[in-house]
Amino acid sequence: MVITEEDILNAKKAFEEKAEIADEATATLYAKALTRNSKKFPELPQKVKYVALKQKSGKYLVDWRSSETCSAEGRP
């Protein structure tokens, strides 16, 4: 999967506007694009993992998770 500059800019726009994305593949691509290229945008959260979250509507939202919420450490 090749991530283009256009994908990166679309991902940033979707994240900032909290836009719902109908296609799971596109949402996943945008999440990967932001995770790999967030350094280009200092105003975005850094050193986090961006993920595609499925909403109740069935659409997807690009959001971020810190390493603390992605790990199993501290869980019983």
C-alpha positions as a LaTeX table, in Angstrom:
\begin{tabular}{lrrr}
\hline
Residue & $x$ (\AA) & $y$ (\AA) & $z$ (\AA) \\
\hline
Met1 & 0.00 & 0.00 & 0.00 \\
Val2 & 1.57 & 3.22 & $-1.19$ \\
Ile3 & 0.74 & 6.38 & 0.74 \\
Thr4 & 0.75 & 9.47 & $-1.46$ \\
Glu5 & 1.14 & 13.10 & $-0.42$ \\
Glu6 & $-2.53$ & 13.58 & $-1.29$ \\
Asp7 & $-3.47$ & 10.76 & 1.11 \\
Ile8 & $-1.50$ & 12.45 & 3.89 \\
Leu9 & $-3.22$ & 15.81 & 3.33 \\
Asn10 & $-6.66$ & 14.16 & 3.09 \\
Ala11 & $-5.94$ & 12.26 & 6.31 \\
Lys12 & $-4.99$ & 15.45 & 8.13 \\
Lys13 & $-8.15$ & 17.16 & 6.92 \\
Ala14 & $-10.34$ & 14.20 & 7.92 \\
Phe15 & $-8.74$ & 14.11 & 11.38 \\
Glu16 & $-9.07$ & 17.84 & 11.99 \\
Glu17 & $-12.69$ & 17.99 & 10.80 \\
Lys18 & $-13.65$ & 14.73 & 12.55 \\
Ala19 & $-15.05$ & 13.61 & 9.20 \\
Glu20 & $-16.72$ & 10.21 & 9.05 \\
Ile21 & $-15.34$ & 7.96 & 6.33 \\
Ala22 & $-17.60$ & 5.33 & 4.78 \\
Asp23 & $-14.84$ & 3.01 & 3.54 \\
Glu24 & $-12.81$ & 1.04 & 6.11 \\
Ala25 & $-9.82$ & 0.69 & 3.77 \\
Thr26 & $-9.64$ & 4.45 & 3.25 \\
Ala27 & $-9.94$ & 5.13 & 6.98 \\
Thr28 & $-7.16$ & 2.63 & 7.71 \\
Leu29 & $-4.98$ & 4.19 & 5.01 \\
Tyr30 & $-5.51$ & 7.64 & 6.54 \\
Ala31 & $-4.66$ & 6.36 & 10.01 \\
Lys32 & $-1.42$ & 4.82 & 8.73 \\
Ala33 & $-0.59$ & 7.97 & 6.79 \\
Leu34 & $-0.92$ & 10.13 & 9.90 \\
Thr35 & 0.96 & 7.67 & 12.12 \\
Arg36 & 3.90 & 7.64 & 9.71 \\
Asn37 & 3.87 & 11.33 & 8.77 \\
Ser38 & 2.63 & 13.28 & 11.82 \\
Lys39 & 6.03 & 14.99 & 12.14 \\
Lys40 & 5.10 & 17.06 & 9.08 \\
Phe41 & 2.30 & 18.64 & 11.12 \\
Pro42 & 3.54 & 19.89 & 14.51 \\
Glu43 & 0.00 & 20.96 & 15.48 \\
Leu44 & $-1.15$ & 17.31 & 15.52 \\
Pro45 & $-0.54$ & 14.98 & 18.47 \\
Gln46 & 2.95 & 13.47 & 18.20 \\
Lys47 & 4.33 & 10.04 & 19.15 \\
Val48 & 0.89 & 8.47 & 19.09 \\
Lys49 & $-0.77$ & 5.84 & 16.95 \\
Tyr50 & $-3.60$ & 6.98 & 14.72 \\
Val51 & $-6.43$ & 4.48 & 14.33 \\
Ala52 & $-9.69$ & 4.08 & 12.40 \\
Leu53 & $-12.55$ & 3.81 & 14.88 \\
Lys54 & $-15.87$ & 2.34 & 13.78 \\
Gln55 & $-18.82$ & 4.51 & 14.79 \\
Lys56 & $-22.38$ & 3.40 & 15.60 \\
Ser57 & $-23.39$ & 4.74 & 12.19 \\
Gly58 & $-21.13$ & 2.14 & 10.55 \\
Lys59 & $-18.71$ & 4.78 & 9.30 \\
Tyr60 & $-15.14$ & 5.31 & 10.48 \\
Leu61 & $-13.42$ & 8.15 & 12.27 \\
Val62 & $-9.65$ & 8.75 & 12.34 \\
Asp63 & $-8.52$ & 9.34 & 15.92 \\
Trp64 & $-5.36$ & 8.83 & 17.97 \\
Arg65 & $-4.37$ & 6.64 & 20.88 \\
Ser66 & $-1.38$ & 7.12 & 23.13 \\
Ser67 & 1.01 & 4.27 & 23.76 \\
Glu68 & $-0.55$ & 3.95 & 27.23 \\
Thr69 & $-3.98$ & 3.11 & 25.84 \\
Cys70 & $-2.51$ & 0.78 & 23.19 \\
Ser71 & $-0.56$ & $-1.41$ & 25.60 \\
Ala72 & $-1.69$ & $-4.06$ & 28.01 \\
Glu73 & 0.60 & $-2.85$ & 30.78 \\
Gly74 & $-1.06$ & $-2.17$ & 34.08 \\
Arg75 & $-4.04$ & $-4.34$ & 33.36 \\
Pro76 & $-4.87$ & $-7.13$ & 35.82 \\
\hline
\end{tabular}
